[in-house]
């Protein structure tokens, strides 16, 4: 089972949401982009991650980074 990344002290979900909105990408669109990369995630899971109530896996974080064309630094600041 893949290690989950806790959002303690780092608002990963908030950063994902901010960057996603800055790029004009909807949640459903991002889920579709992740699906094309064979990274399984539901819209409900994305909502929970963005709200900071669900941990994110390394694979999910890497996929989101690639889909949003951003850096780990931006996601983890």
N, CA, C and O atoms as CSV, one atom per row, in Angstrom:
chain,resi,resn,atom,element,x,y,z
A,1,UNK,N,N,0.846,-1.187,0.000
A,1,UNK,CA,C,0.000,0.000,0.000
A,1,UNK,C,C,0.893,1.253,0.000
A,1,UNK,O,O,1.879,1.339,0.733
A,2,UNK,N,N,0.522,2.190,-0.824
A,2,UNK,CA,C,1.347,3.390,-0.984
A,2,UNK,C,C,1.236,4.318,0.229
A,2,UNK,O,O,0.165,4.485,0.813
A,3,UNK,N,N,2.366,4.909,0.583
A,3,UNK,CA,C,2.433,5.849,1.700
A,3,UNK,C,C,1.593,7.089,1.406
A,3,UNK,O,O,1.626,7.620,0.296
A,4,UNK,N,N,0.850,7.541,2.394
A,4,UNK,CA,C,0.068,8.766,2.237
A,4,UNK,C,C,0.824,9.929,2.865
A,4,UNK,O,O,1.504,9.773,3.879
A,5,UNK,N,N,0.694,11.086,2.248
A,5,UNK,CA,C,1.391,12.280,2.713
A,5,UNK,C,C,0.434,13.101,3.569
A,5,UNK,O,O,-0.627,13.515,3.101
A,6,UNK,N,N,0.812,13.334,4.822
A,6,UNK,CA,C,-0.022,14.146,5.713
A,6,UNK,C,C,0.144,15.620,5.364
A,6,UNK,O,O,1.201,16.051,4.902
A,7,UNK,N,N,-0.914,16.378,5.595
A,7,UNK,CA,C,-0.885,17.800,5.279
A,7,UNK,C,C,-0.640,18.641,6.538
A,7,UNK,O,O,-1.063,19.795,6.613
A,8,UNK,N,N,0.041,18.057,7.518
A,8,UNK,CA,C,0.324,18.773,8.759
A,8,UNK,C,C,1.251,19.958,8.502
A,8,UNK,O,O,2.400,19.777,8.099
A,9,UNK,N,N,0.751,21.165,8.735
A,9,UNK,CA,C,1.571,22.360,8.591
A,9,UNK,C,C,1.775,22.821,7.164
A,9,UNK,O,O,2.297,23.911,6.931
A,10,UNK,N,N,1.369,21.999,6.203
A,10,UNK,CA,C,1.486,22.357,4.786
A,10,UNK,C,C,0.102,22.216,4.170
A,10,UNK,O,O,-0.509,21.151,4.258
A,11,UNK,N,N,-0.390,23.262,3.557
A,11,UNK,CA,C,-1.723,23.231,2.963
A,11,UNK,C,C,-1.648,22.742,1.513
A,11,UNK,O,O,-1.909,23.490,0.571
A,12,UNK,N,N,-1.282,21.461,1.364
A,12,UNK,CA,C,-1.140,20.892,0.023
A,12,UNK,C,C,-2.456,21.023,-0.742
A,12,UNK,O,O,-2.472,21.450,-1.897
A,13,UNK,N,N,-3.551,20.653,-0.093
A,13,UNK,CA,C,-4.855,20.716,-0.741
A,13,UNK,C,C,-5.224,22.122,-1.169
A,13,UNK,O,O,-5.733,22.330,-2.271
A,14,UNK,N,N,-4.968,23.084,-0.302
A,14,UNK,CA,C,-5.249,24.480,-0.630
A,14,UNK,C,C,-4.394,24.963,-1.787
A,14,UNK,O,O,-4.854,25.729,-2.635
A,15,UNK,N,N,-3.132,24.506,-1.815
A,15,UNK,CA,C,-2.241,24.875,-2.916
A,15,UNK,C,C,-2.712,24.257,-4.227
A,15,UNK,O,O,-2.671,24.905,-5.272
A,16,UNK,N,N,-3.157,23.007,-4.171
A,16,UNK,CA,C,-3.692,22.353,-5.370
A,16,UNK,C,C,-4.882,23.154,-5.884
A,16,UNK,O,O,-4.975,23.453,-7.075
A,17,UNK,N,N,-5.791,23.497,-4.974
A,17,UNK,CA,C,-6.995,24.232,-5.368
A,17,UNK,C,C,-6.637,25.594,-5.976
A,17,UNK,O,O,-7.175,25.976,-7.015
A,18,UNK,N,N,-5.733,26.317,-5.325
A,18,UNK,CA,C,-5.326,27.646,-5.802
A,18,UNK,C,C,-4.732,27.567,-7.207
A,18,UNK,O,O,-5.120,28.325,-8.097
A,19,UNK,N,N,-3.798,26.651,-7.397
A,19,UNK,CA,C,-3.143,26.516,-8.699
A,19,UNK,C,C,-4.146,26.068,-9.761
A,19,UNK,O,O,-4.135,26.564,-10.888
A,20,UNK,N,N,-5.006,25.131,-9.391
A,20,UNK,CA,C,-6.022,24.635,-10.325
A,20,UNK,C,C,-6.923,25.776,-10.789
A,20,UNK,O,O,-7.203,25.900,-11.981
A,21,UNK,N,N,-7.373,26.603,-9.860
A,21,UNK,CA,C,-8.249,27.720,-10.203
A,21,UNK,C,C,-7.512,28.782,-11.014
A,21,UNK,O,O,-8.078,29.355,-11.945
A,22,UNK,N,N,-6.251,29.046,-10.665
A,22,UNK,CA,C,-5.453,30.017,-11.425
A,22,UNK,C,C,-5.330,29.601,-12.887
A,22,UNK,O,O,-5.260,30.445,-13.780
A,23,UNK,N,N,-5.304,28.293,-13.121
A,23,UNK,CA,C,-5.161,27.782,-14.485
A,23,UNK,C,C,-6.518,27.552,-15.156
A,23,UNK,O,O,-6.581,27.138,-16.313
A,24,UNK,N,N,-7.594,27.818,-14.428
A,24,UNK,CA,C,-8.934,27.672,-15.003
A,24,UNK,C,C,-9.336,26.227,-15.251
A,24,UNK,O,O,-10.082,25.936,-16.186
A,25,UNK,N,N,-8.843,25.325,-14.416
A,25,UNK,CA,C,-9.147,23.903,-14.558
A,25,UNK,C,C,-10.161,23.504,-13.487
A,25,UNK,O,O,-9.940,23.740,-12.299
A,26,UNK,N,N,-11.257,22.906,-13.903
A,26,UNK,CA,C,-12.278,22.432,-12.970
A,26,UNK,C,C,-11.865,21.110,-12.341
A,26,UNK,O,O,-10.959,20.432,-12.827
A,27,UNK,N,N,-12.540,20.753,-11.255
A,27,UNK,CA,C,-12.223,19.495,-10.575
A,27,UNK,C,C,-12.454,18.300,-11.489
A,27,UNK,O,O,-11.625,17.392,-11.546
A,28,UNK,N,N,-13.572,18.296,-12.201
A,28,UNK,CA,C,-13.889,17.185,-13.085
A,28,UNK,C,C,-12.853,17.075,-14.205
A,28,UNK,O,O,-12.463,15.975,-14.597
A,29,UNK,N,N,-12.417,18.216,-14.711
A,29,UNK,CA,C,-11.395,18.229,-15.762
A,29,UNK,C,C,-10.077,17.650,-15.238
A,29,UNK,O,O,-9.426,16.861,-15.924
A,30,UNK,N,N,-9.686,18.044,-14.022
A,30,UNK,CA,C,-8.449,17.524,-13.439
A,30,UNK,C,C,-8.547,16.016,-13.238
A,30,UNK,O,O,-7.582,15.297,-13.499
A,31,UNK,N,N,-9.687,15.530,-12.781
A,31,UNK,CA,C,-9.875,14.089,-12.600
A,31,UNK,C,C,-9.724,13.375,-13.940
A,31,UNK,O,O,-9.118,12.306,-14.009
A,32,UNK,N,N,-10.271,13.960,-15.001
A,32,UNK,CA,C,-10.132,13.378,-16.334
A,32,UNK,C,C,-8.688,13.333,-16.791
A,32,UNK,O,O,-8.251,12.355,-17.397
A,33,UNK,N,N,-7.947,14.393,-16.500
A,33,UNK,CA,C,-6.528,14.451,-16.862
A,33,UNK,C,C,-5.741,13.372,-16.105
A,33,UNK,O,O,-4.865,12.720,-16.674
A,34,UNK,N,N,-6.061,13.191,-14.822
A,34,UNK,CA,C,-5.396,12.161,-14.015
A,34,UNK,C,C,-5.733,10.775,-14.546
A,34,UNK,O,O,-4.877,9.890,-14.581
A,35,UNK,N,N,-6.986,10.588,-14.961
A,35,UNK,CA,C,-7.425,9.304,-15.497
A,35,UNK,C,C,-6.623,8.938,-16.747
A,35,UNK,O,O,-6.270,7.775,-16.940
A,36,UNK,N,N,-6.340,9.916,-17.584
A,36,UNK,CA,C,-5.541,9.670,-18.787
A,36,UNK,C,C,-4.125,9.212,-18.438
A,36,UNK,O,O,-3.475,8.521,-19.223
A,37,UNK,N,N,-3.657,9.605,-17.254
A,37,UNK,CA,C,-2.325,9.190,-16.782
A,37,UNK,C,C,-2.418,7.915,-15.944
A,37,UNK,O,O,-1.449,7.495,-15.312
A,38,UNK,N,N,-3.614,7.308,-15.956
A,38,UNK,CA,C,-3.888,6.075,-15.208
A,38,UNK,C,C,-3.662,6.240,-13.710
A,38,UNK,O,O,-3.171,5.335,-13.034
A,39,UNK,N,N,-4.035,7.431,-13.202
A,39,UNK,CA,C,-3.987,7.692,-11.769
A,39,UNK,C,C,-5.433,7.785,-11.302
A,39,UNK,O,O,-6.140,8.750,-11.591
A,40,UNK,N,N,-5.848,6.762,-10.578
A,40,UNK,CA,C,-7.232,6.696,-10.141
A,40,UNK,C,C,-7.522,7.643,-8.986
A,40,UNK,O,O,-6.888,7.578,-7.933
A,41,UNK,N,N,-8.491,8.524,-9.205
A,41,UNK,CA,C,-8.943,9.423,-8.147
A,41,UNK,C,C,-10.359,9.861,-8.497
A,41,UNK,O,O,-10.656,10.183,-9.647
A,42,UNK,N,N,-11.211,9.868,-7.507
A,42,UNK,CA,C,-12.574,10.350,-7.735
A,42,UNK,C,C,-12.632,11.845,-7.444
A,42,UNK,O,O,-11.757,12.401,-6.781
A,43,UNK,N,N,-13.676,12.477,-7.952
A,43,UNK,CA,C,-13.867,13.900,-7.671
A,43,UNK,C,C,-14.062,14.105,-6.167
A,43,UNK,O,O,-13.582,15.086,-5.598
A,44,UNK,N,N,-14.766,13.174,-5.536
A,44,UNK,CA,C,-14.994,13.269,-4.084
A,44,UNK,C,C,-13.672,13.236,-3.324
A,44,UNK,O,O,-13.492,13.965,-2.348
A,45,UNK,N,N,-12.749,12.387,-3.775
A,45,UNK,CA,C,-11.432,12.326,-3.120
A,45,UNK,C,C,-10.680,13.632,-3.317
A,45,UNK,O,O,-10.029,14.116,-2.392
A,46,UNK,N,N,-10.761,14.210,-4.518
A,46,UNK,CA,C,-10.096,15.487,-4.780
A,46,UNK,C,C,-10.656,16.583,-3.877
A,46,UNK,O,O,-9.904,17.390,-3.329
A,47,UNK,N,N,-11.968,16.608,-3.726
A,47,UNK,CA,C,-12.605,17.599,-2.845
A,47,UNK,C,C,-12.056,17.453,-1.425
A,47,UNK,O,O,-11.720,18.450,-0.787
A,48,UNK,N,N,-11.965,16.229,-0.932
A,48,UNK,CA,C,-11.464,15.983,0.428
A,48,UNK,C,C,-9.994,16.375,0.554
A,48,UNK,O,O,-9.583,16.932,1.571
A,49,UNK,N,N,-9.204,16.086,-0.477
A,49,UNK,CA,C,-7.783,16.467,-0.450
A,49,UNK,C,C,-7.661,17.982,-0.428
A,49,UNK,O,O,-6.883,18.531,0.352
A,50,UNK,N,N,-8.432,18.669,-1.288
A,50,UNK,CA,C,-8.360,20.137,-1.333
A,50,UNK,C,C,-8.802,20.764,-0.017
A,50,UNK,O,O,-8.321,21.838,0.345
A,51,UNK,N,N,-9.696,20.120,0.692
A,51,UNK,CA,C,-10.153,20.633,1.990
A,51,UNK,C,C,-9.231,20.221,3.132
A,51,UNK,O,O,-9.395,20.680,4.263
A,52,UNK,N,N,-8.268,19.363,2.840
A,52,UNK,CA,C,-7.315,18.934,3.867
A,52,UNK,C,C,-7.842,17.876,4.798
A,52,UNK,O,O,-7.297,17.687,5.885
A,53,UNK,N,N,-8.911,17.165,4.394
A,53,UNK,CA,C,-9.472,16.134,5.277
A,53,UNK,C,C,-9.137,14.724,4.802
A,53,UNK,O,O,-9.548,13.744,5.423
A,54,UNK,N,N,-8.393,14.619,3.704
A,54,UNK,CA,C,-7.915,13.321,3.231
A,54,UNK,C,C,-6.464,13.470,2.819
A,54,UNK,O,O,-6.080,14.455,2.187
A,55,UNK,N,N,-5.662,12.481,3.183
A,55,UNK,CA,C,-4.252,12.495,2.799
A,55,UNK,C,C,-4.127,12.202,1.314
A,55,UNK,O,O,-5.018,11.601,0.715
A,56,UNK,N,N,-3.030,12.626,0.729
A,56,UNK,CA,C,-2.752,12.402,-0.684
A,56,UNK,C,C,-1.575,11.440,-0.798
A,56,UNK,O,O,-0.667,11.462,0.033
A,57,UNK,N,N,-1.592,10.601,-1.821
A,57,UNK,CA,C,-0.469,9.676,-2.020
A,57,UNK,C,C,0.582,10.352,-2.893
A,57,UNK,O,O,0.311,11.345,-3.568
A,58,UNK,N,N,1.772,9.797,-2.862
A,58,UNK,CA,C,2.847,10.325,-3.695
A,58,UNK,C,C,2.504,10.263,-5.180
A,58,UNK,O,O,2.808,11.190,-5.931
A,59,UNK,N,N,1.875,9.175,-5.599
A,59,UNK,CA,C,1.487,9.028,-7.003
A,59,UNK,C,C,0.464,10.085,-7.398
A,59,UNK,O,O,0.550,10.668,-8.479
A,60,UNK,N,N,-0.501,10.331,-6.521
A,60,UNK,CA,C,-1.516,11.353,-6.798
A,60,UNK,C,C,-0.871,12.732,-6.873
A,60,UNK,O,O,-1.185,13.520,-7.765
A,61,UNK,N,N,0.026,13.021,-5.943
A,61,UNK,CA,C,0.694,14.328,-5.918
A,61,UNK,C,C,1.517,14.537,-7.194
A,61,UNK,O,O,1.481,15.613,-7.791
A,62,UNK,N,N,2.252,13.514,-7.602
A,62,UNK,CA,C,3.046,13.602,-8.827
A,62,UNK,C,C,2.133,13.819,-10.042
A,62,UNK,O,O,2.439,14.638,-10.909
A,63,UNK,N,N,1.026,13.095,-10.103
A,63,UNK,CA,C,0.087,13.242,-11.214
A,63,UNK,C,C,-0.520,14.631,-11.268
A,63,UNK,O,O,-0.640,15.219,-12.343
A,64,UNK,N,N,-0.902,15.156,-10.116
A,64,UNK,CA,C,-1.479,16.503,-10.051
A,64,UNK,C,C,-0.429,17.535,-10.459
A,64,UNK,O,O,-0.721,18.476,-11.196
A,65,UNK,N,N,0.791,17.344,-9.971
A,65,UNK,CA,C,1.885,18.255,-10.366
A,65,UNK,C,C,2.030,18.290,-11.880
A,65,UNK,O,O,2.140,19.362,-12.475
A,66,UNK,N,N,2.031,17.110,-12.502
A,66,UNK,CA,C,2.191,17.028,-13.958
A,66,UNK,C,C,0.994,17.643,-14.689
A,66,UNK,O,O,1.176,18.389,-15.650
A,67,UNK,N,N,-0.217,17.338,-14.245
A,67,UNK,CA,C,-1.427,17.852,-14.896
A,67,UNK,C,C,-1.525,19.377,-14.780
A,67,UNK,O,O,-1.943,20.050,-15.723
A,68,UNK,N,N,-1.141,19.911,-13.631
A,68,UNK,CA,C,-1.221,21.357,-13.427
A,68,UNK,C,C,0.026,22.075,-13.938
A,68,UNK,O,O,0.112,23.302,-13.886
A,69,UNK,N,N,0.987,21.302,-14.429
A,69,UNK,CA,C,2.246,21.857,-14.946
A,69,UNK,C,C,2.862,22.827,-13.939
A,69,UNK,O,O,3.156,23.982,-14.247
A,70,UNK,N,N,3.046,22.306,-12.723
A,70,UNK,CA,C,3.620,23.112,-11.650
A,70,UNK,C,C,4.786,22.343,-11.024
A,70,UNK,O,O,5.227,21.331,-11.569
A,71,UNK,N,N,5.274,22.815,-9.903
A,71,UNK,CA,C,6.402,22.190,-9.242
A,71,UNK,C,C,5.993,21.680,-7.855
A,71,UNK,O,O,4.977,22.091,-7.296
A,72,UNK,N,N,6.805,20.784,-7.325
A,72,UNK,CA,C,6.580,20.344,-5.948
A,72,UNK,C,C,6.696,21.530,-4.991
A,72,UNK,O,O,5.950,21.615,-4.015
A,73,UNK,N,N,7.628,22.444,-5.268
A,73,UNK,CA,C,7.802,23.617,-4.407
A,73,UNK,C,C,6.481,24.393,-4.286
A,73,UNK,O,O,6.090,24.803,-3.193
A,74,UNK,N,N,5.808,24.585,-5.415
A,74,UNK,CA,C,4.530,25.321,-5.388
A,74,UNK,C,C,3.459,24.547,-4.632
A,74,UNK,O,O,2.649,25.146,-3.924
A,75,UNK,N,N,3.443,23.233,-4.770
A,75,UNK,CA,C,2.428,22.421,-4.111
A,75,UNK,C,C,2.674,22.298,-2.619
A,75,UNK,O,O,1.727,22.159,-1.845
A,76,UNK,N,N,3.935,22.349,-2.205
A,76,UNK,CA,C,4.278,22.096,-0.803
A,76,UNK,C,C,4.593,23.349,0.014
A,76,UNK,O,O,4.956,23.241,1.185
A,77,UNK,N,N,4.461,24.528,-0.581
A,77,UNK,CA,C,4.821,25.740,0.169
A,77,UNK,C,C,3.751,26.137,1.160
A,77,UNK,O,O,3.902,27.133,1.867
